[in-house]
Amino acid sequence: MHLIFHAPLYPFFIAGLYGLTGGLAAVQWVQVALSALLVPAVGRVGARAYGNRAGLVAAGITAVFPELVWFAAHFWSETLMLFLLWWAFERLLEGDAAGRAAPVALAGALWGLTVLTR
């Protein structure tokens, strides 16, 4: 007996957008937006860990990294997963630095969604 398991969030993500718009182009556009929003997350994590210059370099590399651009235009779960993963990490670092629970709770929710994506 062979079992094949696919994490459920990405298929639900596609189905939800398809149900709202009636087309798959909306999925691609949302993925492009998520990929663009990945850039500040990586930049903020880099700045928090290694300083502002490192954050700018990390954000710049993320913005033009060919595989990230490619994934955003195709139906692969990597764009959604990376968006959730990096923003979870950013919120976790923010909560730790500020000593507040709300960003850490949001990080936990984002980590959970990340697991459901991949």
Secondary structure, 3 states (H helix, E strand, C coil): CCCCCCCCHHHHHHHHHHHHHCCCHHHHHHHHHHHHHHHHHHHHHHHHHHCHHHHHHHHHHHHHCHHHHHHHCCCCCHHHHHHHHHHHHHHHHHHHHHCCHHHHHHHHHHHHHHHHHC
